[in-house]
Amino acid sequence: MRRRSFLAELTDFIWTNKAWMLAPVIVVLLLVGVLIILGGTQAAPFIYTLF
């Protein structure tokens, strides 16, 4: 049995169980994570001007 990645398992779960309400939650969490990561870099002043 081949081991699958977390992203593949999550996508398969959403697809087979028709759990479409999880997709926006995951997208928002990913975007918040990207903002947190970019907040500590040289891009921080550009991000702060968006808000």
Contacts in CASP RR format, 6 or more apart in sequence:
PFRMAT RR
TARGET T0000
AUTHOR 0000-0000-0000
METHOD contacts of the structure
MODEL  1
MRRRSFLAELTDFIWTNKAWMLAPVIVVLLLVGVLIILGGTQAAPFIYTL
F
4 12 0 8 1.000
10 26 0 8 1.000
13 19 0 8 1.000
14 20 0 8 1.000
14 22 0 8 1.000
14 23 0 8 1.000
35 47 0 8 1.000
38 44 0 8 1.000
38 47 0 8 1.000
39 47 0 8 1.000
END
